[in-house]
């Protein structure tokens, strides 16, 4: 459909060569949402453009609302989702934080909205390149959060996200993160799923008991006293806990139907690793290369990709507990002012709770699109000590 | 077509008002609240096949505390800035034209924090009715000034009287050229209901600006709220009219008022919020009102 697309059919698979943005748009069209509301922002823009194109081309029943701001984008999705229909939005960086109020709102209202977020740095100082602080600023908002490392993973994760978000026991919004430019603007081969198979076998019709209706008219979002508010928040926790299982089930079903395996914390050459890299997004993909280089040079390195950030995967403790590695180098493409790398903090906290002792090295790297090559990561693995800023 | 519609409008009288209630008793509005009175009439005019959205405003508080609600129709309470955007979303999900979508918000949520979302929705001409009930301050938080507070009015953040004029939201919305726009006042319920019916018969974004006197905020006794609304219209502090295709059609109460307006002083002196105004300030207000009267006389050929 785009100039960059080269389509070819091999067996049942449909293989294309597209950007991360187009992969998002294709996955969304496969899930057949009723309402999409979005506002353009670099580097998410192509998602909006492609969706507009696909909806127009295919005579889709989906309604695209070209809103005047991100705050309105998510608000419109919330309005539509409250009526029980499937919705999607996409944003990035400043756009995500501009809608932050509604990001929290959507989760508390238990609306299964799916969002793609093109990770990008925040101003001041306009920087449009990859950085995870936009999404991680909203880690506590109650959304399921995935960080993808390839175009294929972006596409598949969007498809999985709809099923997880809409699960009756979960009913929580889901955010799929893809690194700005490093995924949004990079063409990679993409295997498409069979649209009909996806709708008939993988994604059920959306059923929302709490949706607005005339049969039992109710009011959503009234004043709520402390006791009930507390209960509602606890219900949300229960939903998030359930999501852990539902995500695993969805991933297994996805493997069965479409042949691609996913897990919350994919491992790469970890079995006998003496040192482990931990990263999210494209940094993890680059780290695979770094691990190969190190292995070639006789260093027993391995990699953990934290693909599922919320709910934070319990699996990471088991993996680290059985790993022979005594040093874990966590590479964060973010920095929490006054507290360091966010992923490193999260891992430390869980290891402490589980009484597992490992040396955690926190490396801040790749902020604002700083180029991190596999060779850089080979050097990063050698770092020891507390918090280290790569390249300063 | 025009004749038929006029006849239909004429039939709306006290006898024809929908007896059903969609805003139930026992809600927690202040005594004498005309905002809730206006909403009651708006919902009566709209009937049962209606989805309501209520922005963060007094009306949300008046709905009651979970698990109770005074709204007998499906209702979605929204965040402050996004009432219009959420209404766009609801309409995108509920595409049956037989179902009304009505967004209700206060003046702060409309002329200040919500104006961007509202402007966007009107530009897209999303199909819903937006009602701004205007109590001329942030009532929910205890009467702080809003962009809609008039010159001279004391609020908790203008303890010596507001120095600036009321933002002309009708002119702002009018500049978008929506398919239908009207102003109304809770003191004229038949006029209000007729305008709601007219609005809902039209596809696209409709806007109704309803002046809603607020007894505690305006410092008037509860039994005077309706009368004060009438004084606002009679003094031409607030004009009642409709606008379609950029043409303004003045409503009867304001046609009468324009012919023989009462001095604005009579409107001010019954309200505690204007008690600090000097004679000079009242004269300044009167001159502005006179200019407005001259303007509407000209555009409406009165």
Interface residues (C-beta under 8 A of the other chain):
Chain A: X34 X35 X37 X63 X65 X66 X67 X68 X69 X71 X72 X73 X75 X76 X77 X78 X79 X80 X81 X82 X83 X84 X85 X87 X101 X102 X105 X212 X213 X214 X217 X218 X219 X220 X221 X222 X223 X224 X225 X228
Chain B: X48 X49 X51 X53 X60 X61 X63 X64 X65 X66 X67 X68 X69 X71 X72 X73 X74 X75 X76 X77 X78 X79 X81 X82 X84 X85 X86 X87 X88 X89 X90 X91 X92 X93 X94 X95 X116 X117 X119 X120 X123 X124 X126
